[in-house]
Amino acid sequence: MNCEPIITPPLPFVFRNVEVRAFAARPKQDTWNWARKNMRMIEGPLRKHLWNPDLAPHGKGIMEAYDAPHVRISYFLAPSQTGKTVICFCCFFSSLVTQPDNWGIGMPDIKTAQSAFQDKLHKHFEMIPALWNMLKDGKNSLQATEIILKDCQIYAM
């Protein structure tokens, strides 16, 4: 067995510092911080204002668990008016923007899923600049991203 090292020739070009910075991968932003900077109120007198995550402090733990690398599925059950839909949307939208992939949200019944899809999803895309930019023409536009309502689930691909 031959154990000679493999030597690769040097690249025929050299990156300048400005190019290295331009092509560097963006740092991963956790869901909690993404939500603090991007989520907006879609109804009421505070419409268009940033969402205040302190109103749902339990959301931080849920979002941290969602961001854990070994977590593939999260189940979130809570009583009415506890912020669970907003917290789920924070996870969903953060993933759409920062980690383009296939994502989905399941809801307890078709009526709830239809209401979230028709009444809330559009408003969030209108209010959140990071989501609105996905609607613009380009490689990441909605021509390349599809959001589907199927039974009790909302998918983004």
N, C-alpha and C positions, 0 to 999 in steps of 0.2 A: 504494500500500500504506500503510495507516494504522499507525503505530508508537507510538500512544499507550499509556502504561503502564496496566496493569490494576490498579485500586485496589480492594482488598477492604475491606468495612466491618469495624470492630472487632467482636469477639465480644460477644454480649449478656451475658456473664458473665466473671468473673475467677477464675482458680484461685488458691487459697491455697497457701502453701508446703508445708503438710502434704499437700495433695492432689497437688501436683506430685511430691513424694517417693513418695506411695502409688502413683501411676500410672506412675512412671518404669519403663522397661524394666530387667529384671534384667540385671546384667552377665554376659556370656558366660563360663562357666567351662570351662577346657580339660579334656580327658579325663583327663590325668595327675592334676590336682588333685582332680577329681571322684572318681577312683578312690581316692586317698589318704584322702579324707574319708568315702567311702560303702561301698566294697567290703569284704565280710566273708568270713572263712573259713567254709566250709560243712561241713567234715568235720574229724575228728581232734580232738586235745586243745585246739586253739586255736579251735574252733568258736565262732562269734559274735564273735570278736575282729576288729578291723580288719585288712585284708590289708596286708602289708608289701611295697610295690613294690620295695624294695631287694633283694628276693630274685630279682627279674627286672629288673635294671637296663636291659637292652636294650629293655624295654617303653616307656620314656620316649620314645625316638626313634620307635618305631612309633606311639605315641599322638600325638606332635607331627605326624608325617606325616599321620595320620588327620584331624587337626584342620585341616590346611591347606585353605584355601577352594577351591583348584582340584582337590583330590583327590575323585574320585567313587567309585572302587573301590580297595580295598587287598587285596593277596595276601600272606599270611603263611604261609610254609612253614618248619617247624623240626622237629628231632627230638623224640621223646617226652620228657615230663617237663621241658619247658623253660618252662612257663608260658604256652604259646601260647593255650590255651583261655581261661584267666583274662584274658589281655590282650585277646583278641577280645571276651569278655563285658564287659570294662571299656568298650571302645569302643561296643558294642551298647547296654548299659544307660545309659551317659552320654548317648548320642544319644536314647534313649527318653525320658529325664527332661528333658533340657535343650533338645532340638530335636524336638518331636513331629512325626514324618513317617514315611514308609515306610522301614524298615530291614531288612537281612537278613544272615545268616551262612551261607556254604556250607561243607560239610564233605566230607572225602574219600569217604565211603561212607555208605550208609543206616544201618548199625549204629551208627556213631559219632554221626550226627545224632540218632538215636532215643535213644541213651544220654544225650547232652547235654540233649536236650529233656525226657526223663522223669526222669532222675536228678539233674540239676544245676539246670535252670532253675527248678523249683519251689522248691528250697532257697534259691536266690539271692533270689527274690521274698519268701520268708519272712524272711530275715535282713537285708535292706537296707531301711531305713525309707523311702527315697525311692521304691523300687519297690513296697513294700507299700502306700504311699499311693495308688498307681495302681489298686489293687484295690478301694479304698473307693468308695462311691457318690459320684457327682458327674460333672462334665463330662469328667474325664480318667480315669474308671474303665475297667475292662476291658470294660464294655459298649460303650465307644467305642473301645477298643484291642483289637485281635485279634492273637494270637500263633499262628502256624500252622507245623506241621511238614509239609513237602512234599518228598518224595524225600530229597535230601541237604542240604536248606536249611531254615533257620529264619527266618521272616518276622515282622515286627511292623508292623501297619498301624493 
